[in-house]
Amino acid sequence: MSLLDIPDVFIGSTDDGHTFVVALYALLAHTHDLVDPSWTTRWSPDQPAGGPDLRFQVRDGTVAVTASTTAARLLLEQHGFVPTADGASYRPRDGLDERGLLGAVTAAEAHAYAHGLSARVHLGIPTPADIPASARRRSAATAGPRTTPSARRRTR
């Protein structure tokens, strides 16, 4: 899901707790189109150490939400999220485009925050620790010994 194509200003968090902002030049002076699903901008040391009440997972054009409390489940249903067949999570109602999906996540997350429920939005953006290191390329000068012996030169 290319969430970054929709709002003018987008604030997000990586799973390891880094906050990022994508803002186009001078738009804050002209727009109110601001999206902040970042859990790190709302985190407080006074919050309990347990997991969030709501956990949104955004990946490949889909949104899955798990709720750990009754209040969180009721809030999701208020925003049109429907339980999955197994009942373990929720999904947005059918027929939403990218803007609609983003709007559903943003509205539910902001509503949860207003009611004192904690929420985390996982955007599926890899953290530096998740990106494998590239294999080092060997240069021709340090390629190691030849596999075939070179012919000896005869001297006169």
C-alpha positions in Angstrom: 0.0 0.0 0.0 1.5 3.3 -1.0 0.2 5.4 1.9 2.8 8.0 1.1 1.1 9.0 -2.1 -2.1 10.2 -0.3 -1.5 12.8 2.3 0.7 15.9 2.0 2.4 15.2 5.3 2.9 11.8 6.7 4.3 10.8 10.1 5.0 7.2 10.9 7.0 4.8 13.1 9.2 1.8 12.4 8.6 -1.3 14.5 11.8 -0.6 16.4 10.6 2.9 17.6 12.0 5.4 15.1 9.7 8.2 14.0 9.9 9.5 10.4 8.2 12.4 8.6 7.7 12.9 4.9 6.7 16.6 4.2 6.7 18.3 0.8 8.3 21.8 0.6 6.2 24.5 2.3 2.9 22.6 2.3 2.2 23.1 6.0 1.5 26.7 5.3 -1.2 25.7 2.8 -2.7 22.4 3.8 -4.3 20.6 6.7 -3.8 17.2 5.1 -1.7 15.6 7.9 -1.7 12.0 8.8 0.1 10.7 12.0 -0.3 7.0 12.6 3.0 7.0 14.5 2.8 5.4 17.9 6.1 7.0 18.9 4.6 10.5 18.9 2.0 9.5 21.5 4.1 7.2 23.6 4.5 8.1 27.2 6.7 6.6 30.0 3.6 6.6 32.2 1.8 4.1 29.9 1.6 0.5 31.0 4.3 -1.8 29.6 1.8 -4.3 28.1 0.8 -4.5 24.5 -1.5 -2.0 22.8 -5.3 -2.3 22.9 -5.4 -2.1 19.0 -2.7 -3.3 16.6 -3.1 -2.3 13.0 -1.1 -4.1 10.3 -0.9 -2.4 6.9 0.6 -4.5 4.2 0.2 -4.9 0.4 -3.0 -3.0 0.1 -4.7 -4.7 3.1 -5.3 -3.8 6.7 -5.7 -6.3 9.6 -6.5 -5.2 13.1 -6.4 -7.1 16.4 -8.1 -5.8 19.5 -7.1 -6.9 23.0 -10.1 -5.4 24.9 -13.8 -5.3 24.6 -13.7 -1.5 24.4 -11.2 -1.7 21.5 -13.5 -4.3 19.6 -16.5 -2.0 20.1 -14.6 1.0 18.8 -13.5 -1.0 15.7 -17.1 -2.0 15.0 -18.2 1.6 15.4 -15.8 2.5 12.6 -17.1 -0.2 10.2 -14.4 -2.8 10.8 -15.8 -6.4 10.6 -14.5 -9.5 12.3 -12.7 -12.0 10.2 -14.1 -15.5 9.8 -11.9 -16.9 12.6 -12.9 -14.0 14.9 -9.2 -13.4 15.8 -8.9 -10.0 14.0 -10.8 -7.3 12.1 -10.7 -5.9 8.6 -12.1 -2.8 7.0 -15.4 -3.1 5.2 -15.2 -4.1 1.5 -14.9 -1.6 -1.3 -12.4 0.9 0.2 -9.7 2.3 -2.0 -6.3 3.4 -0.6 -7.7 6.7 0.6 -10.6 5.0 2.3 -8.3 2.4 4.0 -6.1 5.1 5.3 -9.1 7.1 6.5 -10.5 4.1 8.3 -7.2 3.4 10.1 -6.6 7.1 10.9 -10.1 7.7 12.3 -10.1 4.5 14.4 -6.6 5.2 15.8 -7.4 8.8 16.7 -10.7 7.8 18.3 -8.9 5.1 20.3 -6.4 7.7 21.5 -9.2 10.1 22.5 -10.7 7.4 24.6 -7.4 6.4 26.3 -6.9 3.2 24.3 -3.4 2.5 23.0 -2.9 1.7 19.4 0.0 0.8 17.2 0.0 1.1 13.4 2.6 -1.2 11.7 3.2 0.0 8.2 5.3 -2.9 7.0 8.3 -0.7 6.6 11.5 -2.7 7.4 13.8 -1.4 10.0 17.5 -1.3 9.4 17.9 -4.5 11.3 15.5 -6.2 9.0 17.4 -5.3 5.8 20.0 -8.0 5.1 23.6 -6.8 4.5 24.6 -7.0 0.9 27.3 -9.5 -0.1 30.7 -7.9 -0.5 31.9 -8.0 -4.0 35.5 -9.1 -4.6 37.5 -6.8 -6.8 39.6 -8.2 -9.6 42.8 -7.1 -7.8 42.0 -9.2 -4.8 40.4 -12.1 -6.6 42.6 -14.7 -4.9 44.9 -17.3 -6.4 44.4 -18.6 -9.9 43.1 -22.0 -10.3 45.4 -23.0 -13.2 49.1 -22.6 -12.8 50.8 -20.2 -15.2 53.4 -21.5 -17.7 57.0 -20.9 -16.8 59.0 -18.7 -19.1 62.2 -20.0 -20.4 65.2 -17.7 -20.3 68.2 -18.0 -22.6 
